[in-house]
Protein backbone atom coordinates (compact mmCIF):
# COMPACT_ATOMS: atom_id res chain seq x y z
CA UNK A 1 0.00 0.00 0.00
CA UNK A 2 1.40 3.37 -1.03
CA UNK A 3 0.32 6.59 0.62
CA UNK A 4 -1.71 8.92 -1.58
CA UNK A 5 -3.62 6.19 -3.45
CA UNK A 6 -7.43 6.37 -3.41
CA UNK A 7 -9.09 4.62 -0.50
CA UNK A 8 -10.50 1.49 -2.08
CA UNK A 9 -10.57 -1.97 -0.55
CA UNK A 10 -7.93 -4.14 -2.12
CA UNK A 11 -9.16 -6.18 -5.03
CA UNK A 12 -12.59 -4.58 -5.35
CA UNK A 13 -12.16 -2.22 -8.28
CA UNK A 14 -14.61 0.67 -7.83
CA UNK A 15 -16.40 -0.68 -4.75
CA UNK A 16 -15.77 2.05 -2.18
CA UNK A 17 -15.88 2.17 1.58
CA UNK A 18 -18.81 4.07 2.99
CA UNK A 19 -16.70 6.79 4.53
CA UNK A 20 -16.46 10.47 3.75
CA UNK A 21 -14.14 11.87 2.67
CA UNK A 22 -12.01 9.05 1.22
CA UNK A 23 -8.84 8.50 3.21
CA UNK A 24 -5.39 7.64 1.87
CA UNK A 25 -4.76 3.94 1.39
CA UNK A 26 -1.94 4.12 3.86
CA UNK A 27 -4.48 5.11 6.51
CA UNK A 28 -7.04 2.48 5.70
CA UNK A 29 -6.91 0.70 9.04
CA UNK A 30 -10.33 0.49 10.70
CA UNK A 31 -11.03 3.46 12.87
CA UNK A 32 -12.85 1.24 15.35
CA UNK A 33 -9.80 -0.88 16.07
CA UNK A 34 -7.96 0.33 19.16
CA UNK A 35 -4.22 0.55 18.70
CA UNK A 36 -3.16 0.76 22.33
CA UNK A 37 -2.47 -2.93 22.33
CA UNK A 38 -3.85 -6.06 23.93
CA UNK A 39 -2.81 -7.13 27.39
CA UNK A 40 -0.84 -10.33 27.83
CA UNK A 41 -3.76 -12.10 29.63
CA UNK A 42 -6.08 -11.35 26.69
CA UNK A 43 -3.49 -12.60 24.21
CA UNK A 44 -3.07 -15.77 26.27
CA UNK A 45 -6.83 -16.29 26.22
CA UNK A 46 -6.80 -15.89 22.44
CA UNK A 47 -3.95 -18.42 22.33
CA UNK A 48 -6.00 -20.92 24.35
CA UNK A 49 -9.01 -20.36 22.09
CA UNK A 50 -6.90 -20.91 18.99
CA UNK A 51 -5.39 -24.08 20.45
CA UNK A 52 -8.80 -25.51 21.30
CA UNK A 53 -10.14 -24.78 17.82
CA UNK A 54 -7.18 -26.12 15.87
CA UNK A 55 -6.48 -29.08 18.15
CA UNK A 56 -10.03 -30.37 17.86
CA UNK A 57 -9.35 -31.46 14.29
CA UNK A 58 -6.72 -33.94 15.45
CA UNK A 59 -8.60 -35.81 18.21
CA UNK A 60 -9.70 -38.61 15.90
CA UNK A 61 -6.24 -39.57 14.65
CA UNK A 62 -5.17 -41.74 17.64
CA UNK A 63 -8.75 -42.96 18.25
CA UNK A 64 -9.51 -44.63 14.92
CA UNK A 65 -9.38 -48.19 16.24
CA UNK A 66 -11.62 -47.38 19.22
CA UNK A 67 -14.05 -45.52 16.94
CA UNK A 68 -14.24 -48.45 14.54
CA UNK A 69 -14.95 -50.90 17.37
CA UNK A 70 -17.52 -48.67 19.07
CA UNK A 71 -19.43 -47.77 15.90
CA UNK A 72 -18.93 -51.23 14.33
CA UNK A 73 -17.32 -49.91 11.18
CA UNK A 74 -14.05 -50.71 9.46
CA UNK A 75 -10.91 -48.78 10.32
CA UNK A 76 -10.82 -47.54 6.72
CA UNK A 77 -14.22 -45.91 7.18
CA UNK A 78 -13.16 -44.47 10.52
CA UNK A 79 -10.05 -43.03 8.86
CA UNK A 80 -12.26 -41.08 6.47
CA UNK A 81 -13.08 -38.76 9.36
CA UNK A 82 -9.44 -37.60 9.30
CA UNK A 83 -9.78 -36.58 5.65
CA UNK A 84 -13.17 -35.03 6.34
CA UNK A 85 -11.72 -32.84 9.08
CA UNK A 86 -8.95 -31.63 6.75
CA UNK A 87 -11.30 -30.90 3.83
CA UNK A 88 -13.76 -29.07 6.09
CA UNK A 89 -10.98 -26.95 7.52
CA UNK A 90 -9.76 -26.07 4.02
CA UNK A 91 -13.28 -24.99 3.03
CA UNK A 92 -13.44 -22.80 6.11
CA UNK A 93 -10.16 -21.15 5.21
CA UNK A 94 -11.47 -20.18 1.78
CA UNK A 95 -15.10 -19.33 2.54
CA UNK A 96 -15.23 -18.18 6.18
CA UNK A 97 -11.90 -16.58 7.13
CA UNK A 98 -12.26 -13.72 4.57
CA UNK A 99 -15.43 -12.62 6.41
CA UNK A 100 -13.12 -11.14 9.05
CA UNK A 101 -12.72 -8.20 6.66
CA UNK A 102 -16.50 -7.75 6.41
CA UNK A 103 -18.00 -8.47 9.83
CA UNK A 104 -17.10 -7.45 13.36
CA UNK A 105 -14.20 -9.77 14.16
CA UNK A 106 -14.87 -10.45 17.83
CA UNK A 107 -18.45 -11.52 17.09
CA UNK A 108 -17.37 -13.60 14.10
CA UNK A 109 -14.72 -15.46 16.08
CA UNK A 110 -17.11 -16.16 18.98
CA UNK A 111 -19.92 -17.38 16.71
CA UNK A 112 -17.52 -19.68 14.84
CA UNK A 113 -16.23 -21.06 18.15
CA UNK A 114 -19.77 -21.78 19.35
CA UNK A 115 -20.57 -23.60 16.12
CA UNK A 116 -17.33 -25.57 16.37
CA UNK A 117 -18.23 -26.50 19.95
CA UNK A 118 -21.60 -27.74 18.69
CA UNK A 119 -19.73 -29.94 16.23
CA UNK A 120 -17.64 -31.38 19.04
CA UNK A 121 -20.77 -32.22 21.02
CA UNK A 122 -22.32 -33.93 17.98
CA UNK A 123 -19.17 -36.05 17.69
CA UNK A 124 -19.05 -36.71 21.43
CA UNK A 125 -22.59 -38.06 21.53
CA UNK A 126 -22.63 -39.78 18.14
CA UNK A 127 -23.76 -43.37 17.84
CA UNK A 128 -23.20 -43.83 14.13
CA UNK A 129 -20.70 -42.96 11.44
CA UNK A 130 -23.15 -40.45 9.94
CA UNK A 131 -23.41 -38.51 13.20
CA UNK A 132 -19.65 -38.60 13.71
CA UNK A 133 -19.10 -37.38 10.16
CA UNK A 134 -21.54 -34.51 10.70
CA UNK A 135 -19.84 -33.48 13.94
CA UNK A 136 -16.38 -33.76 12.38
CA UNK A 137 -17.42 -31.63 9.39
CA UNK A 138 -18.97 -28.97 11.63
CA UNK A 139 -15.97 -28.82 13.95
CA UNK A 140 -13.51 -28.69 11.06
CA UNK A 141 -15.38 -26.02 9.11
CA UNK A 142 -15.93 -23.66 12.03
CA UNK A 143 -12.60 -24.27 13.79
CA UNK A 144 -11.17 -21.63 11.44
CA UNK A 145 -12.16 -19.26 14.23
CA UNK A 146 -8.48 -19.68 15.10
CA UNK A 147 -7.54 -18.13 11.76
CA UNK A 148 -9.84 -15.19 12.50
CA UNK A 149 -8.20 -14.66 15.88
CA UNK A 150 -4.62 -14.58 14.54
CA UNK A 151 -5.06 -11.53 12.26
CA UNK A 152 -7.33 -9.97 14.88
CA UNK A 153 -4.41 -10.09 17.30
CA UNK A 154 -2.31 -8.21 14.75
CA UNK A 155 -5.07 -5.68 14.06
CA UNK A 156 -5.74 -4.87 17.73
CA UNK A 157 -2.12 -4.75 18.85
CA UNK A 158 0.05 -1.70 19.06
CA UNK A 159 1.81 -1.34 15.68
CA UNK A 160 5.29 -2.09 17.03
CA UNK A 161 4.13 -5.24 18.86
CA UNK A 162 1.96 -7.00 16.27
CA UNK A 163 4.63 -9.65 15.66
CA UNK A 164 4.73 -10.53 19.36
CA UNK A 165 0.94 -10.74 19.46
CA UNK A 166 0.75 -13.01 16.42
CA UNK A 167 3.57 -15.17 17.76
CA UNK A 168 1.89 -15.62 21.13
CA UNK A 169 -1.49 -16.57 19.65
CA UNK A 170 0.19 -18.91 17.16
CA UNK A 171 2.09 -20.56 20.02
CA UNK A 172 -1.24 -21.49 21.57
CA UNK A 173 -2.56 -22.77 18.26
CA UNK A 174 0.49 -24.96 17.72
CA UNK A 175 0.51 -26.33 21.26
CA UNK A 176 -3.15 -27.24 20.78
CA UNK A 177 -2.38 -29.18 17.62
CA UNK A 178 0.63 -30.96 19.11
CA UNK A 179 -1.08 -31.84 22.39
CA UNK A 180 -4.42 -32.90 20.90
CA UNK A 181 -3.42 -36.47 20.06
CA UNK A 182 -1.93 -37.15 23.49
CA UNK A 183 -4.90 -35.61 25.32
CA UNK A 184 -7.32 -37.63 23.19
CA UNK A 185 -5.49 -40.85 24.01
CA UNK A 186 -5.40 -40.07 27.73
CA UNK A 187 -9.10 -39.19 27.99
CA UNK A 188 -10.01 -42.21 25.90
CA UNK A 189 -8.37 -44.41 28.50
CA UNK A 190 -10.33 -42.69 31.26
CA UNK A 191 -13.80 -42.53 29.75
CA UNK A 192 -13.97 -43.80 26.18
CA UNK A 193 -13.10 -42.35 22.79
CA UNK A 194 -15.88 -39.74 22.82
CA UNK A 195 -14.94 -38.14 26.15
CA UNK A 196 -12.38 -35.81 24.58
CA UNK A 197 -15.03 -34.35 22.26
CA UNK A 198 -17.37 -33.61 25.16
CA UNK A 199 -14.63 -32.03 27.26
CA UNK A 200 -13.48 -29.97 24.28
CA UNK A 201 -17.01 -28.76 23.59
CA UNK A 202 -17.45 -27.52 27.17
CA UNK A 203 -14.04 -25.83 27.15
CA UNK A 204 -14.76 -24.08 23.84
CA UNK A 205 -18.10 -22.78 25.11
CA UNK A 206 -16.52 -21.31 28.23
CA UNK A 207 -13.57 -19.74 26.41
CA UNK A 208 -15.85 -18.27 23.72
CA UNK A 209 -18.01 -16.57 26.36
CA UNK A 210 -14.98 -15.12 28.12
CA UNK A 211 -13.58 -13.91 24.79
CA UNK A 212 -16.83 -12.07 24.14
CA UNK A 213 -16.46 -10.24 27.44
CA UNK A 214 -12.77 -9.28 27.26
CA UNK A 215 -11.94 -8.89 23.58
CA UNK A 216 -12.42 -5.36 22.18
CA UNK A 217 -14.72 -4.99 19.17
CA UNK A 218 -12.94 -4.68 15.83
CA UNK A 219 -14.61 -3.94 12.52
CA UNK A 220 -13.15 -3.31 9.09
CA UNK A 221 -14.38 -0.33 7.10
CA UNK A 222 -14.83 -2.58 4.08
CA UNK A 223 -18.28 -2.53 2.51
CA UNK A 224 -18.64 -5.21 -0.15
CA UNK A 225 -20.78 -8.22 -0.95
CA UNK A 226 -19.70 -11.72 -0.05
CA UNK A 227 -19.08 -12.74 -3.69
CA UNK A 228 -16.96 -9.62 -4.14
CA UNK A 229 -14.91 -10.55 -1.08
CA UNK A 230 -14.24 -14.02 -2.49
CA UNK A 231 -13.29 -12.55 -5.88
CA UNK A 232 -10.88 -10.19 -4.15
CA UNK A 233 -8.76 -13.11 -2.95
CA UNK A 234 -7.40 -13.58 -6.46
CA UNK A 235 -6.94 -9.84 -6.85
CA UNK A 236 -4.83 -9.74 -3.70
CA UNK A 237 -2.59 -12.50 -5.05
CA UNK A 238 -2.08 -10.50 -8.26
CA UNK A 239 -1.61 -7.21 -6.45
CA UNK A 240 1.00 -8.31 -3.89
CA UNK A 241 4.04 -10.22 -5.24
CA UNK A 242 5.31 -10.88 -1.72
CA UNK A 243 2.03 -12.56 -0.84
CA UNK A 244 2.86 -15.00 -3.64
CA UNK A 245 6.49 -15.47 -2.59
CA UNK A 246 5.76 -15.87 1.11
CA UNK A 247 2.80 -18.18 0.47
CA UNK A 248 5.02 -20.38 -1.70
CA UNK A 249 7.74 -20.32 0.96
CA UNK A 250 5.25 -21.35 3.64
CA UNK A 251 3.75 -24.10 1.48
CA UNK A 252 7.14 -25.63 0.63
CA UNK A 253 8.38 -25.43 4.22
CA UNK A 254 5.25 -27.09 5.59
CA UNK A 255 5.41 -29.69 2.79
CA UNK A 256 8.93 -30.57 3.91
CA UNK A 257 7.84 -30.97 7.54
CA UNK A 258 4.73 -32.93 6.53
CA UNK A 259 6.99 -35.56 4.96
CA UNK A 260 8.17 -36.22 8.52
CA UNK A 261 4.65 -36.32 9.99
CA UNK A 262 3.46 -38.84 7.39
CA UNK A 263 6.39 -41.25 7.85
CA UNK A 264 7.75 -40.95 11.39
CA UNK A 265 5.31 -43.42 12.93
CA UNK A 266 6.22 -46.00 10.29
CA UNK A 267 9.93 -45.60 10.99
CA UNK A 268 9.67 -45.44 14.79
CA UNK A 269 7.47 -48.53 14.96
CA UNK A 270 9.81 -50.46 12.67
CA UNK A 271 12.67 -52.81 13.51
CA UNK A 272 15.20 -50.06 14.35
CA UNK A 273 13.21 -48.68 17.29
CA UNK A 274 10.10 -50.85 17.80
CA UNK A 275 8.06 -48.18 19.62
CA UNK A 276 4.35 -48.55 20.37
CA UNK A 277 1.67 -45.92 19.71
CA UNK A 278 1.93 -44.38 23.18
CA UNK A 279 5.69 -43.90 22.94
CA UNK A 280 5.40 -42.42 19.46
CA UNK A 281 2.76 -39.98 20.72
CA UNK A 282 5.04 -38.89 23.56
CA UNK A 283 7.90 -38.32 21.10
CA UNK A 284 5.57 -36.12 19.10
CA UNK A 285 5.18 -33.89 22.15
CA UNK A 286 8.83 -32.88 21.71
CA UNK A 287 7.50 -30.54 19.04
CA UNK A 288 5.80 -28.40 21.69
CA UNK A 289 9.18 -26.80 22.37
CA UNK A 290 9.13 -25.71 18.74
CA UNK A 291 5.89 -23.85 19.37
CA UNK A 292 7.79 -21.54 21.71
CA UNK A 293 9.75 -20.39 18.67
CA UNK A 294 6.58 -18.69 17.42
CA UNK A 295 6.69 -16.15 20.24
CA UNK A 296 10.43 -15.52 19.82
CA UNK A 297 10.11 -15.18 16.04
CA UNK A 298 7.31 -12.67 16.52
CA UNK A 299 9.41 -10.54 18.85
CA UNK A 300 12.35 -10.58 16.42
CA UNK A 301 10.02 -9.61 13.57
CA UNK A 302 8.89 -6.56 15.57
CA UNK A 303 12.53 -5.49 15.64
CA UNK A 304 12.89 -5.78 11.87
CA UNK A 305 14.72 -9.12 11.73
CA UNK A 306 12.09 -11.14 9.86
CA UNK A 307 14.40 -11.75 6.87
CA UNK A 308 17.22 -12.98 9.11
CA UNK A 309 14.82 -15.19 11.08
CA UNK A 310 13.41 -16.64 7.87
CA UNK A 311 16.85 -17.37 6.39
CA UNK A 312 18.10 -18.97 9.59
CA UNK A 313 14.94 -21.05 9.89
CA UNK A 314 15.14 -22.36 6.31
CA UNK A 315 18.77 -23.38 6.84
CA UNK A 316 17.83 -25.04 10.14
CA UNK A 317 15.14 -26.94 8.26
CA UNK A 318 17.84 -28.41 6.00
CA UNK A 319 20.08 -29.31 8.96
CA UNK A 320 17.19 -30.99 10.74
CA UNK A 321 16.78 -33.48 7.91
CA UNK A 322 20.38 -34.61 8.40
CA UNK A 323 19.68 -35.16 12.10
CA UNK A 324 16.46 -37.03 11.26
CA UNK A 325 18.33 -39.25 8.81
CA UNK A 326 20.76 -40.17 11.61
CA UNK A 327 17.69 -40.76 13.76
CA UNK A 328 16.82 -43.73 11.60
CA UNK A 329 19.34 -45.63 13.70
CA UNK A 330 19.68 -43.55 16.89
CA UNK A 331 16.64 -42.24 18.76
CA UNK A 332 18.56 -39.35 20.35
CA UNK A 333 19.38 -37.94 16.90
CA UNK A 334 15.74 -38.27 15.91
CA UNK A 335 14.63 -36.27 18.96
CA UNK A 336 17.17 -33.56 18.13
CA UNK A 337 15.94 -33.46 14.54
CA UNK A 338 12.31 -33.34 15.66
CA UNK A 339 12.99 -30.34 17.86
CA UNK A 340 15.02 -28.60 15.15
CA UNK A 341 12.43 -29.07 12.43
CA UNK A 342 9.62 -27.67 14.60
CA UNK A 343 11.74 -24.66 15.53
CA UNK A 344 12.50 -24.11 11.85
CA UNK A 345 8.90 -24.36 10.70
CA UNK A 346 7.63 -21.89 13.28
CA UNK A 347 10.39 -19.44 12.46
CA UNK A 348 9.40 -19.49 8.79
CA UNK A 349 5.66 -19.40 9.49
CA UNK A 350 5.61 -16.48 11.93
CA UNK A 351 8.02 -14.46 9.80
CA UNK A 352 5.79 -15.07 6.80
CA UNK A 353 2.71 -13.91 8.66
CA UNK A 354 4.46 -10.80 9.89
CA UNK A 355 5.36 -9.89 6.29
CA UNK A 356 2.02 -10.61 4.64
CA UNK A 357 -0.07 -8.91 7.33
CA UNK A 358 1.77 -5.66 6.64
CA UNK A 359 1.06 -5.77 2.90
CA UNK A 360 -2.49 -4.45 3.40
CA UNK A 361 -3.69 -3.98 7.00
CA UNK A 362 -7.29 -3.48 5.81
CA UNK A 363 -7.27 -6.93 4.16
CA UNK A 364 -5.60 -9.01 6.85
CA UNK A 365 -8.31 -11.66 7.03
CA UNK A 366 -8.39 -12.18 3.28
CA UNK A 367 -4.60 -12.22 3.10
CA UNK A 368 -4.56 -14.77 5.90
CA UNK A 369 -7.07 -16.85 3.95
CA UNK A 370 -4.79 -16.87 0.88
CA UNK A 371 -1.66 -17.60 2.89
CA UNK A 372 -3.15 -20.34 5.08
CA UNK A 373 -4.82 -22.05 2.14
CA UNK A 374 -1.42 -22.24 0.42
CA UNK A 375 0.07 -23.48 3.69
CA UNK A 376 -2.57 -26.19 3.94
CA UNK A 377 -2.04 -27.27 0.31
CA UNK A 378 1.66 -27.59 1.07
CA UNK A 379 0.95 -29.79 4.07
CA UNK A 380 -1.37 -32.09 2.13
CA UNK A 381 1.08 -32.35 -0.77
CA UNK A 382 4.00 -33.11 1.54
CA UNK A 383 2.05 -35.86 3.29
CA UNK A 384 1.13 -37.52 0.00
CA UNK A 385 4.67 -37.27 -1.37
CA UNK A 386 6.08 -38.56 1.92
CA UNK A 387 3.92 -41.67 1.77
CA UNK A 388 5.04 -42.24 -1.81
CA UNK A 389 8.71 -41.80 -0.89
CA UNK A 390 8.34 -44.28 1.98
CA UNK A 391 6.86 -46.92 -0.28
CA UNK A 392 9.70 -46.59 -2.78
CA UNK A 393 12.73 -46.11 -0.55
CA UNK A 394 11.88 -46.10 3.15
CA UNK A 395 13.27 -43.62 5.62
CA UNK A 396 16.29 -42.54 3.55
CA UNK A 397 14.04 -41.70 0.61
CA UNK A 398 11.73 -39.67 2.87
CA UNK A 399 14.69 -37.70 4.24
CA UNK A 400 15.94 -36.93 0.74
CA UNK A 401 12.48 -35.72 -0.24
CA UNK A 402 12.29 -33.48 2.83
CA UNK A 403 15.68 -32.00 1.98
CA UNK A 404 14.67 -31.43 -1.66
CA UNK A 405 11.55 -29.54 -0.57
CA UNK A 406 13.71 -27.46 1.77
CA UNK A 407 15.95 -26.50 -1.18
CA UNK A 408 12.87 -25.39 -3.12
CA UNK A 409 11.85 -23.33 -0.08
CA UNK A 410 15.29 -21.73 -0.12
CA UNK A 411 14.66 -20.74 -3.75
CA UNK A 412 11.34 -19.16 -2.73
CA UNK A 413 13.16 -17.22 0.00
CA UNK A 414 15.71 -15.87 -2.49
CA UNK A 415 12.82 -14.78 -4.72
CA UNK A 416 11.20 -13.00 -1.78
CA UNK A 417 14.44 -11.22 -0.90
CA UNK A 418 14.65 -9.85 -4.45
CA UNK A 419 11.07 -8.62 -4.20
CA UNK A 420 11.79 -6.94 -0.87
CA UNK A 421 15.01 -5.25 -2.07
CA UNK A 422 13.37 -2.36 -4.02
CA UNK A 423 11.20 -1.48 -1.04
CA UNK A 424 14.20 -1.34 1.26
CA UNK A 425 16.10 0.72 -1.29
CA UNK A 426 13.31 3.32 -1.32
CA UNK A 427 13.04 3.55 2.48
PEJOGI-V842727 format. One record per residue. N is the residue number from 1. OMEGA is omega in radians with two decimals (999 if undefined). D_FIRST is the distance of its C-alpha to the first C-alpha in whole Angstrom. Layout:
BEGIN
n-><N;N>
omega-><OMEGA;OMEGA>
d_first-><D_FIRST;D_FIRST>
END
This chain:
BEGIN
n-><1;2;3;4;5;6;7;8;9;10;11;12;13;14;15;16;17;18;19;20;21;22;23;24;25;26;27;28;29;30;31;32;33;34;35;36;37;38;39;40;41;42;43;44;45;46;47;48;49;50;51;52;53;54;55;56;57;58;59;60;61;62;63;64;65;66;67;68;69;70;71;72;73;74;75;76;77;78;79;80;81;82;83;84;85;86;87;88;89;90;91;92;93;94;95;96;97;98;99;100;101;102;103;104;105;106;107;108;109;110;111;112;113;114;115;116;117;118;119;120;121;122;123;124;125;126;127;128;129;130;131;132;133;134;135;136;137;138;139;140;141;142;143;144;145;146;147;148;149;150;151;152;153;154;155;156;157;158;159;160;161;162;163;164;165;166;167;168;169;170;171;172;173;174;175;176;177;178;179;180;181;182;183;184;185;186;187;188;189;190;191;192;193;194;195;196;197;198;199;200;201;202;203;204;205;206;207;208;209;210;211;212;213;214;215;216;217;218;219;220;221;222;223;224;225;226;227;228;229;230;231;232;233;234;235;236;237;238;239;240;241;242;243;244;245;246;247;248;249;250;251;252;253;254;255;256;257;258;259;260;261;262;263;264;265;266;267;268;269;270;271;272;273;274;275;276;277;278;279;280;281;282;283;284;285;286;287;288;289;290;291;292;293;294;295;296;297;298;299;300;301;302;303;304;305;306;307;308;309;310;311;312;313;314;315;316;317;318;319;320;321;322;323;324;325;326;327;328;329;330;331;332;333;334;335;336;337;338;339;340;341;342;343;344;345;346;347;348;349;350;351;352;353;354;355;356;357;358;359;360;361;362;363;364;365;366;367;368;369;370;371;372;373;374;375;376;377;378;379;380;381;382;383;384;385;386;387;388;389;390;391;392;393;394;395;396;397;398;399;400;401;402;403;404;405;406;407;408;409;410;411;412;413;414;415;416;417;418;419;420;421;422;423;424;425;426;427>
omega-><-3.08;-3.13;3.12;3.09;3.12;-3.09;3.07;3.09;-3.08;3.03;-3.09;3.10;-3.05;3.08;-2.99;2.99;3.13;3.10;-3.13;-0.07;3.10;3.14;3.09;-3.12;3.14;3.13;-3.00;3.11;-3.08;-3.13;-3.09;-3.08;3.11;-3.08;3.13;3.08;3.09;3.12;3.13;3.10;3.12;3.10;3.10;3.09;3.08;3.10;3.11;3.13;3.13;3.12;3.11;-3.12;-3.07;-3.10;-3.11;3.14;-3.06;-3.13;-2.99;-3.01;3.10;-3.02;-2.98;-3.14;3.14;3.11;-3.12;3.13;-3.09;-3.09;3.11;3.08;3.11;3.10;3.09;3.10;3.10;-3.12;3.11;3.11;3.08;3.10;-3.14;3.11;-3.12;-3.14;3.12;3.12;3.13;3.11;3.09;3.11;-3.08;-2.95;-3.10;-3.09;3.12;3.14;3.06;3.06;3.14;-3.07;3.07;-2.91;3.14;3.14;3.14;-3.13;-3.11;3.13;3.12;3.10;3.13;3.11;3.08;3.09;3.09;3.09;3.11;3.11;3.09;3.10;-3.07;-3.13;-3.09;3.09;3.14;3.11;3.13;3.12;3.12;3.12;3.11;3.13;3.13;3.13;3.13;-3.12;-3.14;-3.11;-3.02;3.09;3.06;2.94;3.10;-3.12;2.92;-3.10;-3.09;3.09;3.06;3.08;3.10;-3.08;-3.06;-3.10;3.01;-3.01;-3.07;-3.10;-3.12;3.12;3.10;-3.12;3.12;-3.13;-3.13;3.13;3.11;3.08;3.11;3.13;-3.08;3.09;3.11;3.13;-3.06;-3.10;-3.00;-3.08;-3.13;3.13;3.13;3.13;-3.14;-3.13;3.08;3.10;-3.11;-3.03;3.12;-3.02;-3.06;-3.11;-3.09;3.12;3.14;3.12;3.13;3.13;3.11;-3.13;-3.14;3.08;-3.10;-3.11;3.12;3.13;3.10;3.09;-3.13;-3.10;-2.97;-3.08;3.12;3.05;-3.11;-3.11;3.03;3.08;-3.08;3.04;-3.12;3.13;3.13;3.08;3.12;3.10;3.13;3.11;-3.08;3.13;3.10;3.13;3.11;3.11;3.14;-3.03;-3.00;3.12;-3.11;2.97;3.09;-3.07;-3.12;3.06;3.10;3.11;3.12;-3.12;-3.12;3.12;-3.13;3.06;3.12;-3.12;-3.13;3.01;3.10;-3.08;-3.08;-3.06;-3.01;-3.13;3.12;-3.13;-3.07;3.12;-3.10;-3.04;-3.05;-3.07;3.06;-3.10;3.07;-3.05;-3.12;-3.14;3.12;3.09;3.12;3.09;3.11;3.13;3.09;3.13;3.13;3.09;3.10;3.13;3.11;3.10;-3.12;-3.14;3.13;3.14;3.10;3.12;3.12;3.10;3.09;-3.14;3.06;-3.08;-3.05;3.12;3.12;3.11;-3.14;-3.12;3.13;-3.12;3.12;3.11;3.08;3.08;3.10;3.14;-3.11;-3.14;3.04;3.11;3.14;3.09;3.04;3.14;3.05;3.13;-3.06;-3.04;-3.13;3.09;3.12;3.12;3.11;3.12;3.12;3.11;-3.10;-3.07;3.07;3.07;-3.11;-3.09;-3.13;3.07;3.11;-3.02;-3.10;3.07;3.09;-3.11;3.12;-3.14;-3.01;3.12;-3.14;-3.12;-3.14;-3.07;-3.14;-3.08;-3.03;-3.10;3.12;3.08;3.11;3.09;3.13;-3.07;-3.07;3.06;3.07;3.13;-3.13;3.10;3.08;3.14;-3.13;-3.14;3.12;3.12;3.14;3.13;3.11;3.10;3.12;3.12;3.13;-3.12;-3.05;-3.09;3.10;-3.02;-3.14;3.12;3.11;3.13;3.10;3.10;3.11;3.12;3.13;3.10;3.07;3.13;3.04;3.08;3.09;3.06;3.09;3.10;3.12;3.06;3.14;3.14;3.08;3.11;-3.11;-3.05;-3.14;3.14;3.13;-3.13;-3.12;-3.11;999>
d_first-><0;4;7;9;8;10;10;11;11;9;12;14;15;17;17;16;16;19;19;20;19;15;13;10;6;6;9;9;11;15;17;20;19;21;19;23;23;25;28;30;32;30;28;31;32;28;29;33;31;29;32;34;32;31;35;37;36;38;41;43;43;46;47;48;52;52;51;53;56;55;54;56;54;53;51;49;49;48;45;43;42;40;38;38;36;34;33;33;30;28;28;27;24;23;25;25;22;19;21;19;17;19;22;23;22;25;28;26;27;30;31;30;32;35;35;35;38;40;39;41;44;44;44;47;49;49;53;52;49;48;47;45;43;42;41;40;37;37;36;34;32;31;31;27;27;26;23;22;23;21;18;19;21;17;16;19;20;19;16;18;20;18;19;23;22;21;24;26;26;26;29;30;29;31;34;34;34;36;39;39;42;44;44;45;48;49;49;51;53;54;54;53;50;49;49;45;44;45;45;41;41;42;40;37;38;39;36;34;36;35;31;32;34;32;28;26;25;21;20;16;16;16;19;19;22;23;23;20;18;20;19;15;16;17;14;11;14;14;10;9;12;12;13;16;17;17;18;21;22;22;24;27;27;28;30;32;33;34;37;38;38;40;42;43;46;48;48;49;51;53;56;54;53;55;53;53;50;50;50;47;45;46;44;41;41;40;37;36;36;33;31;32;29;26;27;27;24;22;24;23;19;19;21;18;21;19;20;23;24;23;25;28;28;28;31;32;32;34;37;37;38;41;42;42;44;47;47;48;51;51;49;48;46;44;43;42;40;39;38;36;34;33;31;30;28;27;25;23;22;21;19;18;17;15;13;12;12;9;7;6;9;10;11;13;16;15;13;17;19;18;18;21;23;22;24;27;27;28;30;32;32;33;36;38;38;39;42;43;43;45;47;48;48;48;46;46;44;41;41;40;38;36;36;35;32;31;31;29;26;27;26;22;22;22;20;17;18;18;15;14;16;14;11;14;16;14;14>
END
